[in-house]
Amino acid sequence: MKEIIEHRLSMNRRRFLYRAGLGIGSIALGSLLIPDLFGSKDDEMPQLGLPHFAPRAKRIIYLFQNGAPSQLDLFDYKPLLQQMHGQDLPESVRLGQRLTGMTADQKKFPLAGTYFQFNQYGQARQWISELLPYTAKVVDDLCFVKSMFTEAINHDPALTFFQTGAQVGNRPSMGSWLSYGLGSENKNLPAFCVLLSKGKGNGQGVYSKLWSNGFLDSIHQGVQFSSGEDPVLYLNDPDGMSKSERRKMLDKLAELNEDSYKEFGDPEISTKIRQYEMAYRMQTAVPEITDTSKEPEGTLKLYGPECLVPGTFAANCLLARKLSESGVRFVQLYHQGWDGHSNLPSEIKGQCKDADQASAALITDLKQRGLLDETLVIWGGEFGRTNYCQGILTKENYGRDHHPRCFTIWMAGGGVKPGVYGETDDFGYNITRDPVHVHDFHATVLHLMGLDHEKLTFKHQGRRYRLTDVAGKVVNGLMA
């Protein structure tokens, strides 16, 4: 009996050592594949773990055109509008759809054909306005989604809906959800950065709720870069404080916060510790990222002369590439000025001059660096513009009201299939094929990043929330 027991114990020891050997080997392999696997608590970004499945994209650059560009003057060519310029929009097309307060009292809805010429470009012969000559050069890399739609008809709810998946505030933004789900690829930079610029046209404001963490930990809030001497406010040490003194202060502060956490158990205390440490590391990373002096002359020429003027759209596009290349998971640009209710032909010229070259340059730059395949670039606004004129119509002057029923965005890289997805009617008023709702757009973007939109959830006040709320489906037709 004694021999049998010793034999069993021996077998258990052998099994233990065998399995431990496998475990140690797995740990070693994991540490090689995932360098952050055993980082200290202070260094880790709070996240859910690995993607749900293999991602097609690693990072996102979202070029949000705030104010709603007119798809009918840029991308969605409608010869019938040219022929029927000035005639009233048929009721059979409008179908009594909702109008804004700015045109609800109009008795007539005169159709407004575009003032600008359209031509076909690229192998697929895509129609592009003369306003976008640089975009026309990269057209074969772009996927035009011409069948986007939303329920929101005014700027604030529509903009908030695109950024957070809800028309009301206090929800986590898309970048915050990605930070929460995937974390950052660079310990010295946040997972989510925000850049602002304002163009020459009529602007709509942006506000911090658009890059808010909502009910997620505040470490996931977007970090705003400014165009001043200090790209990130309050990042530098106070006057008279040395680097070593700053380090000692942070260490002492961390000790106090740890004591507070043990006493109260508030997870936001741990978040504050991580934020202080991130800010300390960013002191070295941010100046290097924002320095364009080492950029090749050819790259600067690609983006245009305004890329050397901090705070312009061109400068922000270049900075977005540098941030993305350095491992920032989500870079959000907001470019204001597309609100074309009146004098649209004149205003849209200035906006396109601001945005066209830099947007195309970003695609070209990423492609030349071998980064486009793993970087998803998105370009578009919060809704579209009407095919009828708001106010007085002439051949050379018109304005367009808000139109949530159908509009165009484009996407590139990151597993997206170039070409055209979706279709609108001959009046550019209704979707006739393959509609894409905002929730579908969010579900698809998360899918490209390796995340199941139904599994990326957070429990708050007794309910499990997600970016797509209780809707959304992945649009497989958009993917390569």
Secondary structure, DSSP 8 states (H G I E B T S, - for coil): -HHHHHHHHHHHHHHHHHHHHHHHHHHHHHHHH-GGGG--TTT------S-SS--S-SEEEEEEEET---HHHHT---HHHHHTTTSB--HHHHTT----TTTTT-S--BB---SS-EEEETTTTEEEETT-HHHHHTGGGEEEEEEEE-S--SHHHHHHHHHHSSSSSSS--HHHHHHHHH--S-TTS-SEEEEEEE-SS------GGGG--TTS-GGGS-EEE-SSSSSSTT-S--TT--HHHHHHHHHHHHHHHHHHHHHH--HHHHHHHHHHHHHHHHHHHHHHHH--TTS-HHHHHHH-GGGGSTTSHHHHHHHHHHHHHTT-SEEEEEEE----SSSHHHHHHHHHHHHHHHHHHHHHHHHHTT-GGGEEEEEE-SSEEEEEESS---SS---EEEE-S-EEEEEESTTB--EEE-EE-TTSSSEEE--EEHHHHHHHHHHHTT--TTT--EEETTEEE-TTTT-----GGGB-
